[in-house]
């Protein structure tokens, strides 16, 4: 560039700088003046919007709270009416997030959240924030109605409303109103009034409502004032002048238009052209880089597991084929290791799927660290991995790697503050003939793995061509069970009636699963239920039994049906949801379902178990403790887990009348059940003497061969139609 050009450039730059500075200063002054007024208007609109919501809530409450029927039905404890007119309805129709109905002692009568009935725990969580308002209103009501026989006229229209912070830290608008009659037909003495509490959480929905009504786009609620320099804040103050949060928004700045209008059009055009060119060039460069990255990523994902970054099944089989090809050229033997993580499902169910995914990633990293660069580690699916050992000098070298894998996985994994202990089982097939089909090699490693797990897990096992026939048999039985659960005929249910001890009528029936194997004949439940628990099929089997039993009960006149649940099923945090879904799909009422559990489940003292049992019982499902007396559960466990029924183990029933100590134990169990308001069922009643003794000492229900063997649904329907105690069944 010449000196003159440089001077002209400098002059133009200086002139442009001065011009931009002058225009910028003028624009800044104009923008500040206009924008300040705009922001003040928006701040007033935000506060008016919140005030409007607070003023509407008492009116919305009083639409049902001032009503004769409300008082009458609350006193009568009519849950259906209360839900349709006073609790769930108000929440759904007016958008109140939480509704609490309190009796005269300020105890919760009904707790509703998001239009749905929930447990009283939610109210007790919020009670510390709500109690001052409730006490304030009670004091006002007592003052104005002191000495009067009827408080209706004095307390009608009273209410307390304020902004509070709930137990979970979320601020909310809370309105407390008395529930009063609308006419003189119903009287209400002072101090007997029910209270209606409506809660509107100050969250995204409130911000959106104000935003739409007052045209303030981007309005948000935040706990702290905006400090990003772009958003402005308006504090939310409660009745005591304390801040519970802030509404923040990006203010309208109409002054920007004025600034743009004062700028020379040519300058805007040049700036825009330069900016567009710059953005297009940068976009082109970024797009090119993204295309390269996407191509590489797609190529990688085609042959790798996206979670663990290990080889997937397609690449695994290709690498195994390469290893066999290398053997044909004189390379050393190849070994295939199949690895299955022990107890992975327990960690996944207990700590959650996120922890399970992290465990898989750590397991992949640990496995990769144990092999050489030429070997291949793959994830075949779920918690199953494989290693292709390209240079296994002999069987001892292959077993050495298997042993190393088992030892490495015996060490715990760190999972977000938790310790995950799993272990691993390994089955290895050493290939000596490179012409062996890949499918055979994989099958051999799978059989070896199965035997390792069958021998107690945390082990390794080599395939030697002479695996125990029992292992093959058990593996085949597992595959057949999987087929039966997928729809192959064979699995059926029978039902053993349970009789009322007082009048001999059928009180209910217990569903029992049977397997009529097409080739092996009838199989004992002991044979395949244990296999299902061992091989991770018990969840699927348990839900199959539950679905079949509920379907039958919904179409029959049996009072209720009992279904056994494995402790393993309670490791699933969604077990209660799956039960509810089956009830809804089959149309069976929750009160006609009984879930039987074992004492071993209570001994785990798991918070997940307690929570699941509470959810089941809250829906109306009864919980029975099966084989009571054979474990070590304490009374505290019975109380904390919520048990509705005790079932006396048949080993005690069999010795009734023969052993005075057994008689005393059975009597104590019945007394315990009566004291804790639990029904008691005696299992294994096989003699008339046993029936008489149990009836004399107050046992509620009887079950056993004396009364009826397990029968098919059609037979049970016939028994029910007789409307009289059935004769002994031999089917």
N, C-alpha and C positions, 0 to 999 in steps of 0.2 A: 504494500500500500504506500502511495506517495505521501509526501509531507502535507500537500494541499488536501488530499483526500482525508488524511488523518485529522487535519484541522477542521475540515467541514464536518467530519464524523463527530469530532468532539463538540463542535458548535451545536450540531443537531441534537446530540445527546444532552448537552447542557440546557438547550432550549426546551427539549422534551421534559427534562427533569423539572425545570422551573414550572412549566405548564402543568405537569402532573401534580406538582406540589400545591400550586395555587388551587387548581380544580379539586384536588383531594381535600384540601383544608375546607373549602366551601362546601363540598359534598359531606364531609364529616360533620360540620356544624348543622347542616340541614337534616342529615340523617339522625343525628342525636336528638334534635328537637322533635321530629316526627315519631321516631321509634320510642322515645320515652313515654309519650302519650299513649301510643299503642300498647306498650307493655303494662302501663297502669290500668288501662281498660280491661286487658285480658286477666290481670290479677284479680280485679273486682269480679269479673265473670266467673272465675274459678271458685271464689269464695261463695258467690251467690248460688252456684251449682251445688256445692256441698250443703249449704243451708237449705236449699230446696229439697234435697234428698232427706235431710234430717226432719224437715217439717212434714214430709209425706208419710214417713214411717208410722207415727202414731195414728194418723188417719187410716192407713192401711190395716193396722192392728185392730182399731176399733170397729172396722167393718164386720169382724166376727167376734171380738172380745166383748162388745156390748150387745148381748143377745141372751134371751131366756134359755134357748136350747144349749148354748155353750155351758152355762152354769149347771143345768140339769144333767147333761151328758158327762161333764167332768166329775160331778158327784157320783154318777152311776158307773164311772170307769168304762165308758163305751169307746174302745180304741178305734173302731172303724169310723164312727162319726167324728171323733176328734181328729183323725187323720184327714178326712175328707173336707172338714170345715174349719179347723182351728190350727192345725200344725202343718202337715205336709202341704195342704192346699195353699196356705198363706206363703209358705216358702217357695212353692212352684209358681204361683200366680204373680206375686209381687217381687220375686227375686231376692227374698231375704235368705242370706246364706245359712243362718242357724236360727232355730226356734226352740226355746225352752219353755215348758209349762211347769209351773211350780204349784204345790198344794199350800195349804195354810201354814204348814211348818217349813215352808221353803225347801221342800224336798222335790226332786224332779219327778214329774208324772210322765212326761214324754220328751224325748230329745231327738231333734231332727236336724240333719245337716245336708245341705244341697238337695232338699226335697225328699230325703230318705231317712227312715227311722234308724237310729244308731244307739249304741249302748250309753248308759248314764255316765260312763267314764269321761266323755267329752265335756259334760256339764261340770263335773268335779275338777277337770283341768282348768276350765274358765272361771270357776267359782270365785277365786281370789279377786279377779277383776270385776266380776258382776256383783259380788256381795255388797259393796258400799252403796250401789244404786238401789239394790233390793231393800236394804235396811233404811235408806233415805225415804223410799216410797212408803214402806210399812209405817215409818214414823209419822209421815204426813197423813196417811189414812187413819191411823189410830187417833191423831189429834183432832181431825175434823169430825170423826164419828164417835168420839168419846161419849158414853152414856146413852147412845141411841140404840133402839132395838134393831134397826135396819140401816146399814151403812150405804145402801145403793145410791141414794140421791146425793150424798156428800162426796163419795169417792169417784163417782162417774166423771170422767174427763181429767182426773188426776193422772200424772205420769212423770217419769224421770227419764231424761235422755242426756247422753254425754258421749264423748269420744274416749275410749279406753284402749289400753294395750292388753291383748289376751295372753294366755299362758304361752302360746307358741310365738309371741313377739309381734304378731300381726295386729296393727291398730284397727279398730272397728267402731262403727256407730252402734250404740246399744240403746234401745228404747224399752222401758219397763212400764207396762200398763196393767191395771186391775181388770179382771174378767168379771163383769157385772150384768145383772138382768136388764132387759130393755123395757120391761113392764112391771106393774105391781103384782103380777101373777106369781112371781117368784121372789121370795124374800131372802135376804143375806145378812146374817148377824156380823157385827164388826169382828175382825180377826179371822173370819172363815174364808176370806176371798182367795181365789186362785190368781196367780200372776202369769202374764204373758210377756215373755222376753223375746224381742226380735233383734237379731245381730246382722248388720250389713258390713262385711269386711271391706276395708278401704284398700282396694287392690286394682287390678287391671280393669275389671268390669265397671267399677265406679268411675275410674278415670275416663274410660270410653264413653260412659253415659254423659258425663259433663262435657267431654270433648265434642260429642255429636250435637248436643243441645246448644252449646254456646260457640260452636265452630272454632274450637281451639285444637288444631291438629297436633298429634304427637304428644298429647298430655299423658304423663306417667306419674305413678306414686312411687316415691323413694323414701327410705328411712332417713337418709342424710341429704342435706342441701346440695344441689348440683354445683360442681366446682370445675367443670370442664371448659368453662368460658363460653360455651355455646348455648347451654340451656339456662333458663332462669328459674328461680324457686319461689314458692309461696307457702309459708308455714301453715300447718294445720294445728289449731290450738283447741284444747278441751275446755271445759267449763272453769277449770282452775288456772287457765292461762298457760298451761304447759304444752309444749310441742310434742305431738305424737308422730310427726313425719312431715313430708313436704310434697306438694304437687310441683312437678317440673315440666317444662315444655320449651320447645324452640320457638321463640316469639316471632310473630309476624313483623317484618321490617319493611314496610312500604317505602321507606326512604331510599332503599336501594334503587327503586325505579327512577326516583328523582336524580340520583347520582348518575345513573346510566344515561339519562336524557341530557345531562349537561356535558357529557363527554363527547368530543368530536367523533363523528361517525367513522371517519377514516382510521382513527386510532383504534376504535373498537374492532373494525374489520381486520386491521393488521394483527392486532393481538389475537383475535380469534383464528385467523389463518395460521399464525405461528403456533398457536396452541394446538389446533387441529392437526397440523403437520407433525408436531412433536408427539401428540398422543397416538397418531396413526403409526408412526415409526416405532414407538415404544410398544404399541399393541402388536404390531407385526413381529417384532423381536420376541415378545412374550409368547405369542401364539406358536411361533416356530419351535421355541423351547418346549412348550407344553405338548406339542405333537410328538416330539422326540421322546419326551418322558412317558407319554401315554402309550406309544408303541412299545417301548421297553417294558412298561408295566404290564401291558396286555400279554406280551410274550412270556413274561415271568409267571403271571397268574395262570396261564394255560397249563403249566406243568408244576405249579407249587400250591401248597395250601396257604390261603391268604392270612390265616391267623398265626400259624407257627413258622411260616416261611420255609417249611420243609418240603421235600418232593411230595407230590400228590400220587394217587394210585396210577395214573397214566405214566408219569415219569418213572415211578417205582418199577412197574412191569417192564418198561423199556430198558432200565438199568439192569434188571435181573437178566433180561435177554442178552445184554452186552456181556455180563459176567459169565454166562454160559458159553458165549462165543469165544471169550478169552480162554476159557478152559480147553476148548477144542484145539487151540493153538499151542497148548502145552503149559499154560499158566497153572498156578496152584489151585487147590479146591476153593469152592465158594460155600459160604454158610449163610443161611437166611434165619434171622432172629425175629420172632413175633413177640411184641411187648404189649402187655395190657396193664393199665394202671389199677392197682387194687384200691378199693374204697373211694374212687374218684366221685361217684354219684353222691356219697355221703357229704363230701366237702362241697360239692356243687349245690346240693339242696340246703345245707346248713349255712354256708357263707354267701350263697347267691351265685348267679351265672357269671357276673363280672369276675368274681374270685376264681370260678372254674375256668374261665378263659385265660386268666393270668397264670393259673396253675399249668395249663396246657402249654403256654408259651415258655414258662420256666422249665417244664419237663423237656421240651424240644431243645432248649439251649443246653440243658444238662446232658442230654443224649448226644448232641452234636460234639460236645467236648470230650466224649469218651471214644470216639472213632477217629480213624485216619482220614486224610484228605481224599483218598481214593474211594473210601466206603460211602455208602448212600444211606441217609436216614430219611424216613418217610412217615407221614401221618396218613393212615388208611381210612380214618373216620372215627368220630367220637373220641374215646380215650385209647384207641388202638394205634400203635406205632410199629414200625418195622425197620430193620437194619440189614443191608446187604453187605456182607463182609467179603470183599473181593479176593483177599489173599489169606485164607485160613489154611495154614500149613497142614493141620490135622484136626481131629475131633477135639483134642485137648485145647488147642488154640481157640476154637469156637466156643467151648465151654468156659474158657477163661474170660472171654468178652461178656458172655451171658452173666457170669458171676459178678463181674465188674458193674454191669448195669443194675443187677439186683441190689448190690451193696450201695451204689450211688443213690438209688431211689429210696433206700431205707432212711435217708437223712431228711428231716422235715423241710418244708418250703415256707418261706416268708410271704404272707399274703395280706398286705395292707394292715399290718398290726396283728394279724392272726397267724397261728402256726398250723400249717396243713401237713398232716402225716398220712401218707397213702401207701407207699411201697409199690413194687412192680413184680409181675410174674412173666417169665420168659420161656418160650418154646423155640428150640433151634433145630433146623434141619441142615445137616452137612451134605452137600451135593458131591458125590463121587463120580457120577456118570453125567456128562454134559448133555446127553441126549434125553435126559429126563424132562418130561413136559413141565412147563412152568406151573400149570395148575396142580400137578401132583406135588411139586415142591412146596407150594403154598399150603396145600392141604396137610402135608406132613408137619409143617411148622405149626399149623393151627391145632392139630391133634396133640402135639407135644405141649403147646400152651395150655390146652384144656386140661391135660393131666397135671401140669404144674399147679394150676389153680385148684383143681380137685384135691390135690395133696395138701392144701392148706395155704396157698398164696405165698407171696414173698419168696418164690422158689424159681429155679430154672430146670428145664427138662429137655433132654435131647431125644429126637425121634430115632429109634433104632430098628424100626420095622417090626417090632414085637410088642407094641403097646398093649397093655391090658385090655382084654375084650370088654371088661366092664366100663372102661373109659370110652371106648367106641360106642358102647350101648348107651351110655349116659349122654354122650354128644348127640347121638341120633335121636334120643328121647327129647332132648332140648329142642332140636330142629322141628320135631313133630309137634311139640307143644306150641312153638311159634306159629306153625301152620294152623293148629287148632284155634288159636286166638285170632288168627287172621280170617277165619270163616270156615275152615274145614270142619265138617260135622264130627262130633265126638263129645265135646264138653256139654254137660247138662247140669241142672240143679234139681235137687230133691229138697223137701221141706219136712222138718220134724215139728209137729205141733207142740205148743207149750200150753198147759192147761191151768185154769184157775183151781187152786187147792180147795176153795170153799164150795164151789158148785159144780166142778167138773167140766165147765164149758171151755172152749178154746179161747185163750187169751191172745195168742199170736202164733207165729211159726218162725223157726230158724232155717235160713237158707244154707244148704250144704252143697258144695261143688263135687261132681263126679265126672270121671273121664271114661267113656265107653270107647276104648281104643279100637280102631277097625281091625288091627292085626293082633295086638297083645291082649285084647279083651278088657274087662273092667280093671282099672288101676286104682289102687288105694290113694286117697289124697295125700297121705304121708309121703308117697313116692314123688309126686309131681309138685306139691306145694313147696317142699324144701328145695327142689330143683329151681323153681321159679324165683325163690328168694335168693338163691345162690347166683343165678345167672341174670339178675336184674329184670325179671319178667313179672315180679309180684305186683307192681303197680298196674300193669296192663291186665293181669288176671283178676286182681281185686276189683278194678273198675268194671270188668266184664261181668263178674258175679253180681256186683251192685246194680248194674244196668238191667240184667235179666230179672233179678229179684224185684226191683221196683216196677218193672213192666208187668210182671205177673200180679203183684199186689194191687196195682192200680186197676186191674180188670177183675179182681176177685173180691170176695167178702171177708177175707182174712183181716182181723182187726189191725194187725201190724206185722211187719216182717223184720227179722233180725239178720244182720249181715256181719260176718267177721272181718276185721281190718288188721292187716299186718303192721307191726311197729315200723317196718320200713316205709310204709305208705305215709306215715306221719312225718317223715323227713322232707316230704314235698310241701313247700310253703303254700302251694295252691291246691292242696288236697280238699279243703273245705269248699273251695270254689268249684272243683270238679264234682263233688257230691251235690251241690246246689244245682249245677247244670243238668245232672241226670234227673233230679227231682222235677225240674222244669220240663225237661224233654219228655218224661214218662207221665207227667201229670199226677204223681203221687204226692199226697200231703206229707209235709215234714213230720207231723206227729205220728204218722204211721210207719216211720222208719226208726230202727234201733241199730246202733253201731256197737259191736262187741269188740272190746280191746282186752289185752292181757296185762297182768301186774307188771311184767317186764317193761312195758311202755312207761308206766308211772315212775319206775325206779330210775329212768333216764333223767327225770326232773328237768325236762327241756322246756324253755320258754316258748319255743315254737309249738310243742305239743300242747301246753296249757292254752295258748292262744287259739289253736285249731279246735280244741274241745269246747272252748267258750263260744266260738263262732257257730259250731254245730248246734250246741244247746240253745243258743240265743235264737236260732231259726226254728226251734221246736223239736229237733231230733234228740232222742234219748240216747244215753251212753251207758252200756252195761259192762261190768268188769267180769270177764270170763274166768273160769277155773279159780275162783277166789279161795285163798287159803293155801295155795301151793307156792306162792312167792313170799315176798317180804315187804309188801306195801304197808305203810303206816296210815293211821287215821288222818294225819295231816295231809298226806298225799291224796286221800279220798276227798277231803274238803277242798284243797287247793285246785284240784283238777276238775271237780264238778262231776260226780258219778251219780247216775239215777238208779242203777240196779246192781246188785251183787248176785253172781251165779256160783252156787256152792259146787265145788269140784266133785265129780262122780266118785273119786276115791274115798271121800268122806261118806257119801250116800251109801256106798256098798257096805260099810261097816256099822251102819245104824242098827241099834238093838243088839249088837254083838260086843261093843266096846263102850263102856261108860264114859271114857275120856273123849271118844269121838262124839258121843251124844252131847256132851257138854260143849264141845267146840262148835258143833252145828247150831246148838241153841244160842250160843254167844254170837255167832254170825248173824242169826235172825234178829236177836236183840239189838245188835249194832246197826243193822239195816233199818230197823224200826226207829231207833234213836236218831238216825241221820236222815230220816224220811226217804229211805231207799226201798224199792221193792226187792224181794229176794226170791230167786228161782233155784230149785234143787235139780241138778243134772243127774242122769243115770239112775232114775227110779225104775227098779226092775222087779220088786216084790210088793205084795199087798201090805206086808208089815212095814216096809219103808214108807209107803204112802201114808199109812195111819199115823206113824210117829211124826212125820213131817207136818201133817195136817194138825195134829194135837199141839205141836210146839209153835204153830203160827206161821209156817212157811206160806208165802203168797202164791207161788206158781210151781208146777211140777213138769218135768220133762224126762222121758225115758221109755224104754221098750215096754214096760208094763202098760203104758197108756197108748203109745203108738211108736212104731219105727219110722224112720224117714220115708216119706211117700212122694210119689210124683204129683205134679200139680193137679191133674184130673182127679186123683184119689182124694187129695185134700179138699178139693171143691165138693166132692160127694159127701165127705165127712161134715163139712160146714153146712151143707144143705139139710142134713138130718136134724140140726138144731138140738142135738143131745150129745152127751159124752160118747165118744167113739169106742168101739171094741178094739182089742189089740190087733195091730196090723202086722202082717208077716211079709209084706212086699218090701 
